[in-house]
Amino acid sequence: MPVNSHSDPASAGTQEITAETLSYEQVAQMIDHSLLRPELTPAEVLAGCELAERYRVASVCVKPCDVELAAKALRGSSVKVGTVVGFPHGSSATATKVFEAKLAMEQGAVELDMVINIGRLRGGEAEYVLGDIQAVVEVAKRGGALVKVILENAYLSEEQKVLGCQLSEQAGADFVKTSTGFAPSGATLEDLKLMREAVSPHVQIKAAGGVRTLDALLEVMRVGTTRVGATATAAILEEFKARKAGGVRATGEGGLKSGY
Ligand SMILES: O=C[C@H](O)COP(=O)(O)O
């Protein structure tokens, strides 16, 4: 059973997770190669798509304006095209998020990373937050796209993180995700454990923000994470290949730092 199996995401716990026990494919399929930085040019996005294809990762996560470009570049490739909705603050009106989701799917996106309405979650407006996610999930399901709900944990209390996870599951989301990568802190092991416990086994966990070494990726996998958003894709996968080849640590700064 592959570690990153969508049919059984909880299977990650059944296998010892080390570079020695994992295949290249299992590690590469953990990664959504992140191409979200606002300054990225179309040429840099295309180079990122080529890199994603060369390393055979799960997907690219591009800015909404780059979905068509990425979909064209990756046509016929196993690398999926994902994008973001209500990014990075989650504050767009629900109708705007729905429109963004529809347009992205029309243009070729099959994975949608939407940002939860952070302020409404913090304000205790659970019904609003649920409706916001449900509206995006509904159009995504019609178009066959996955939905990952970004909680942006940097701004939330433990209770709010758990509630965000529960509302995401209730709304039918496929994943809950720690962070955008653009807040004061990113993924932490503590948050990943909390999120894994807060949702049912069929809801997957994505870590993003600060997963920049192979050790960090292995650490998040060990607590049940089945996808990471990363910009350091090449470094992580080169390190994996080097370690497999010679048992030598090629690069890296150790494991996951506490949210950066
Ligand atoms: O996917 C989210 C972030 O863009 C990841 O950025 P990072 O890997 O450089 O922390």
The ligand as an SDF file (V2000), in Angstrom:
LIG
                    3D

 10  9  0  0  0  0  0  0  0  0999 V2000
    2.8210   25.8790   -0.3560 O   0  0  0  0  0  0  0  0  0  0  0  0
    3.0860   26.7670    0.4250 C   0  0  0  0  0  0  0  0  0  0  0  0
    4.3000   27.5540    0.4810 C   0  0  0  0  0  0  0  0  0  0  0  0
    4.4260   28.3420   -0.6520 O   0  0  0  0  0  0  0  0  0  0  0  0
    5.5130   26.7660    0.7720 C   0  0  0  0  0  0  0  0  0  0  0  0
    6.6460   27.5800    0.8770 O   0  0  0  0  0  0  0  0  0  0  0  0
    8.0040   26.9760    1.4970 P   0  0  0  0  0  0  0  0  0  0  0  0
    8.0930   25.5490    1.0740 O   0  0  0  0  0  0  0  0  0  0  0  0
    9.0890   27.8100    0.8930 O   0  0  0  0  0  0  0  0  0  0  0  0
    7.9490   27.1240    2.9680 O   0  0  0  0  0  0  0  0  0  0  0  0
  1  2  2  0
  2  3  1  0
  3  4  1  0
  3  5  1  0
  5  6  1  0
  6  7  1  0
  7  8  2  0
  7  9  1  0
  7 10  1  0
M  END
$$$$
